[in-house]
Amino acid sequence: MPSVMIRRNPQGQLTFYIAKKDLEDNIISIEHDRPDCWGGEFKLGDGSSYYITPLSAPPKLPITLRAKRSGDDD
């Protein structure tokens, strides 16, 4: 499970950065994006998706979290 950083770029879009792979892409959708639940599956612009255990509220950005590539069993 890599650590990922989620932040807003200068255009105001959410971005997803994985340092280990030097991958940065825009977040297209978030499974849970409500005041009482934030996280779940994140879909990226390149078509890949990652899972972050949902938080009880949207975090202050930037934030570093652990993510699992969707479909991975580890």
N, C-alpha and C positions, 0 to 999 in steps of 0.2 A: 504494500500500500504506500504509494508515494505521497509526499507532502506537496500540497499545491497552494498557490497564493491566488486569492480572488481579490480583484481591485477594480476600480473604475478608470478607464482610459480618459484622455483629455476630451474626447467626444461624448463622455458620459455613459459609454457602454460598459457592461461588466466583462472582464476578461479573466481567463483561467490560465495560470502559468505553472508548468511543471519543470522545475529547475533540472532535475535528473535527465530529462529528455530535451531540454532547452526548447520546449514547446509552449507557445502562447497563442491563444485563439479566443475569439469572442464567444460568449455564452449566448446561445440561441434561445434556450428555455430552461426553466428550473421547475422540477416536479411540484415542490411546495414553496410558494412565494407569498406567504400571508403573514400578518402581524403575529400570529400565534404559532407558526410553524414555517421553518425555512430550511431547505436542503432537499435531499432525495437525489433523483437522477438529474444530472446536468448534461444537456446536449450542446455540443460545440459546433462551430461553423464548418469544421472538416468532416462532420458526420459521426465523430466518435462520441461516446457518452461515458460519464463517470458518476459514481454514487458517493455521496457524502451523507453520513448519518444526520438526519434532520435535527435542527436546533429549535429551542422553544421560542425564539424570536430572531428576526433578521440581525446579523452581526454588524458591528462598526467595521468599515472597510478601510484599509486593506486587512485581510485576515489570512492566516496560514492554517490549513486543515489537512487531515488525512483523507485521501480519496481512493476509491477502488474502481478500476475500469469495469463498467457494466458488463456482465456476462462472465467475469472471472469468478472462480470458486474459492480462491484463497482469501 
